[in-house]
Amino acid sequence: MYRLTIPTRSTTIHASMEDAQRFYATARNRSGEGASTFQFGTLTALDTAAVYSVSYNARVWAGDQLIKEAPAHA
């Protein structure tokens, strides 16, 4: 399970990292905002408390290391 926080927008729980990425991409697309104004998300693995960033393109990062590419249609 993962908790996704998009600052000033929402905090949601997802069964998988990919579900969280898709949610982030949908919120980004619906906002109509660009990369300079739509904030990165914070993704927390609830079982380990590992914390990741979700970039504008829905990729998941641990610091400067890419953890997971964006899912198809993100």
VOBA-1610 file (N, C-alpha, C; in pm, whole numbers, padded with zeros to 5 digits, always signed):
BEGIN
Met+00084-00118+00000Met+00000+00000+00000Met+00089+00125+00000Tyr+00039+00225-00067Tyr+00114+00350-00081Tyr+00023+00470-00053Arg+00081+00571+00011Arg+00010+00697+00033Arg+00073+00799-00062Leu-00011+00859-00145Leu+00032+00963-00238Leu-00021+01097-00190Thr+00071+01191-00173Thr+00033+01327-00136Thr+00073+01420-00249Ile-00026+01493-00300Ile-00001+01599-00398Ile-00030+01729-00324Pro+00074+01806-00291Pro+00056+01925-00208Pro-00057+02016-00256Thr-00134+02063-00163Thr-00250+02153-00181Thr-00363+02089-00262Arg-00353+01958-00291Arg-00457+01893-00371Arg-00521+01774-00301Ser-00441+01672-00269Ser-00501+01551-00213Ser-00397+01460-00148Thr-00447+01373-00061Thr-00371+01261-00007Thr-00459+01139-00025Thr-00405+01037-00093Thr-00484+00919-00127Thr-00402+00793-00099Ile-00472+00681-00082Ile-00409+00552-00058Ile-00428+00465-00183His-00321+00394-00222His-00325+00312-00344His-00267+00175-00316Ala-00320+00074-00384Ala-00276-00064-00366Ala-00137-00089-00425Ser-00100-00012-00526Ser+00030-00033-00591Ser+00093+00101-00629Met+00222+00096-00654Met+00294+00214-00699Met+00237+00262-00833Glu+00207+00168-00921Glu+00153+00204-01052Glu+00017+00272-01040Asp-00069+00226-00951Asp-00198+00292-00928Asp-00177+00437-00884Ala-00081+00457-00795Ala-00051+00593-00748Ala+00001+00680-00862Gln+00086+00623-00947Gln+00138+00697-01062Gln+00024+00738-01156Arg-00066+00647-01181Arg-00180+00678-01270Arg-00269+00787-01210Phe-00291+00780-01078Phe-00371+00883-01011Phe-00304+01019-01026Tyr-00173+01022-01003Tyr-00097+01147-01016Tyr-00110+01202-01158Ala-00091+01116-01258Ala-00099+01160-01398Ala-00238+01213-01432Thr-00341+01149-01380Thr-00478+01196-01405Thr-00501+01333-01342Ala-00455+01349-01217Ala-00470+01480-01150Ala-00394+01588-01226Arg-00274+01556-01270Arg-00192+01650-01348Arg-00264+01689-01477Asn-00315+01591-01550Asn-00383+01618-01677Asn-00508+01701-01657Arg-00584+01670-01555Arg-00708+01745-01528Arg-00682+01888-01484Ser-00567+01911-01423Ser-00536+02045-01373Ser-00511+02145-01486Gly-00461+02094-01599Gly-00425+02184-01709Gly-00297+02263-01683Glu-00228+02234-01574Glu-00106+02306-01539Glu+00015+02241-01605Gly+00120+02319-01614Gly+00246+02269-01668Gly+00341+02228-01558Ala+00460+02185-01601Ala+00561+02135-01507Ala+00606+02241-01407Ser+00598+02368-01444Ser+00646+02473-01355Ser+00548+02504-01241Thr+00422+02459-01253Thr+00324+02493-01149Thr+00261+02372-01081Phe+00260+02256-01146Phe+00202+02137-01083Phe+00311+02070-00999Gln+00286+02062-00870Gln+00389+02017-00776Gln+00415+01867-00784Phe+00539+01829-00751Phe+00575+01688-00740Phe+00491+01625-00629Gly+00465+01496-00642Gly+00396+01422-00538Gly+00497+01357-00445Thr+00449+01319-00327Thr+00528+01240-00232Thr+00459+01107-00215Leu+00533+01000-00238Leu+00478+00865-00231Leu+00547+00792-00116Thr+00467+00743-00022Thr+00520+00672+00094Thr+00473+00528+00091Ala+00567+00434+00097Ala+00533+00291+00108Ala+00491+00266+00253Leu+00367+00227+00273Leu+00316+00215+00410Leu+00377+00098+00487Asp+00429-00003+00417Asp+00487-00117+00488Asp+00632-00093+00532Thr+00704-00006+00462Thr+00844+00018+00497Thr+00875+00163+00535Ala+00781+00251+00511Ala+00797+00395+00534Ala+00898+00459+00439Ala+00936+00388+00331Ala+01023+00448+00229Ala+00947+00563+00163Val+01018+00670+00135Val+00956+00789+00078Val+01019+00818-00058Tyr+00933+00842-00156Tyr+00976+00868-00293Tyr+00912+00997-00342Ser+00966+01051-00451Ser+00906+01166-00519Ser+00843+01117-00649Val+00731+01179-00686Val+00668+01152-00815Val+00682+01280-00896Ser+00756+01271-01006Ser+00782+01389-01088Ser+00665+01417-01182Tyr+00669+01532-01246Tyr+00561+01577-01333Tyr+00522+01471-01437Asn+00618+01395-01485Asn+00590+01293-01586Asn+00548+01159-01525Ala+00520+01157-01396Ala+00471+01041-01320Ala+00577+00935-01296Arg+00703+00969-01312Arg+00812+00878-01275Arg+00834+00885-01125Val+00876+00773-01066Val+00901+00766-00923Val+01052+00766-00899Trp+01094+00851-00805Trp+01237+00873-00777Trp+01266+00856-00629Ala+01385+00801-00600Ala+01443+00802-00466Ala+01567+00888-00477Gly+01555+01012-00436Gly+01664+01108-00458Gly+01681+01129-00607Asp+01801+01103-00659Asp+01823+01119-00803Asp+01822+00986-00878Gln+01778+00880-00810Gln+01771+00748-00872Gln+01628+00716-00917Leu+01613+00685-01045Leu+01483+00647-01099Leu+01444+00510-01046Ile+01329+00500-00981Ile+01280+00376-00925Ile+01182+00308-01020Lys+01094+00387-01082Lys+00991+00329-01169Lys+00953+00429-01276Glu+00959+00384-01402Glu+00914+00465-01514Glu+00764+00489-01502Ala+00716+00589-01572Ala+00573+00616-01575Ala+00501+00501-01643Pro+00382+00464-01595Pro+00307+00358-01661Pro+00256+00405-01798Ala+00221+00312-01882Ala+00166+00345-02012Ala+00043+00433-01994His+00029+00531-02081His-00085+00625-02080His-00087+00715-01958Ala+00030+00741-01901Ala+00036+00833-01785Ala+00058+00974-01831
//
